[in-house]
Amino acid sequence: MVGSTVNLTARIESHTVGGQILISATTAAAAGDDLRVDAQLDVRAKGFAGPITAFEIGGIGVGGPAPRLLPE
């Protein structure tokens, strides 16, 4: 796979620590209110002019009957 989206994904992933999950603003918007967002951060990404907003995910399915949550 090649392209700007793949490069951005790799750049965001390089900022994760341990079991942390980071996603882009585009992915967060597509997921909607189903996510528990624990933090928002701006990351510098090689090949991108300005900072990229990333979101730390703490859970999914928060509005449903069986949410999957990470410890805070």
Backbone hydrogen bonds in HBPLUS format (Angstrom, degrees):
<---DONOR---> <-ACCEPTOR-->    atom                        ^
c    i                          cat <-CA-CA->   ^        H-A-AA   ^      H-
h    n   atom  resd res      DA  || num        DHA   H-A  angle D-A-AA Bond
n    s   type  num  typ     dist DA aas  dist angle  dist       angle   num
A0007-ASN N   A0003-GLY O   3.00 MM   4  6.26 158.9  2.05 152.0 158.7     1
A0008-LEU N   A0004-SER O   2.88 MM   4  6.08 160.1  1.91 151.5 156.5     2
A0009-THR N   A0005-THR O   3.02 MM   4  6.20 158.8  2.06 144.4 150.2     3
A0010-ALA N   A0006-VAL O   3.07 MM   4  6.32 159.9  2.11 149.1 153.7     4
A0011-ARG N   A0007-ASN O   2.96 MM   4  6.22 154.4  2.03 148.9 156.3     5
A0012-ILE N   A0008-LEU O   2.92 MM   4  6.17 163.4  1.94 157.3 160.8     6
A0013-GLU N   A0009-THR O   2.94 MM   4  6.08 164.6  1.96 149.9 154.8     7
A0014-SER N   A0010-ALA O   3.06 MM   4  6.19 142.3  2.20 140.4 149.3     8
A0015-HIS N   A0012-ILE O   3.01 MM   3  5.57 160.0  2.05 115.7 122.1     9
A0016-THR N   A0013-GLU O   3.09 MM   3  5.47 169.7  2.10 116.6 119.7    10
A0020-GLN N   A0017-VAL O   3.02 MM   3  5.49 158.1  2.07 132.9 139.5    11
A0057-ILE N   A0021-ILE O   2.85 MM  36  5.44 161.9  1.89 153.5 159.8    12
A0023-ILE N   A0055-PHE O   2.95 MM  32  5.33 148.0  2.05 140.4 150.5    13
A0055-PHE N   A0023-ILE O   2.86 MM  32  5.33 156.9  1.91 149.7 157.4    14
A0028-ALA N   A0024-SER O   2.99 MM   4  6.27 160.6  2.03 149.5 155.4    15
A0029-ALA N   A0025-ALA O   2.92 MM   4  6.07 157.0  1.97 146.8 152.5    16
A0030-ALA N   A0026-THR O   3.07 MM   4  6.29 152.3  2.15 142.2 149.7    17
A0031-ALA N   A0027-THR O   2.99 MM   4  6.22 147.5  2.10 148.2 156.6    18
A0032-GLY N   A0028-ALA O   3.09 MM   4  6.28 139.1  2.26 142.6 152.9    19
A0061-GLY N   A0034-ASP O   2.74 MM  27  4.93 127.2  2.02 139.2 154.4    20
A0062-VAL N   A0034-ASP O   3.21 MM  28  5.45 158.7  2.26 132.5 131.1    21
A0036-ARG N   A0059-GLY O   2.92 MM  23  4.84 160.3  1.96 128.9 128.2    22
A0058-GLY N   A0036-ARG O   2.73 MM  22  5.26 178.9  1.73 164.6 164.4    23
A0038-ASP N   A0056-GLU O   2.83 MM  18  5.54 152.0  1.90 156.3 163.8    24
A0056-GLU N   A0039-ALA O   2.83 MM  17  5.07 165.2  1.85 141.6 146.8    25
A0041-LEU N   A0054-ALA O   2.88 MM  13  5.36 167.8  1.90 156.1 159.7    26
A0054-ALA N   A0041-LEU O   2.74 MM  13  5.36 170.1  1.75 168.7 172.3    27
A0043-VAL N   A0052-ILE O   2.78 MM   9  5.19 165.2  1.80 149.8 152.1    28
A0052-ILE N   A0043-VAL O   2.76 MM   9  5.19 168.4  1.77 153.6 155.7    29
A0048-PHE N   A0045-ALA O   3.02 MM   3  5.58 154.3  2.09 142.9 141.5    30
A0070-LEU N   A0058-GLY O   2.67 MM  12  5.13 175.8  1.67 153.3 153.5    31
A0060-ILE N   A0068-ARG O   2.88 MM   8  5.39 151.2  1.97 144.3 152.8    32
A0068-ARG N   A0060-ILE O   2.89 MM   8  5.39 169.8  1.90 167.7 170.0    33
A0064-GLY N   A0061-GLY O   2.97 MM   3  5.29 160.0  2.01 113.9 120.5    34
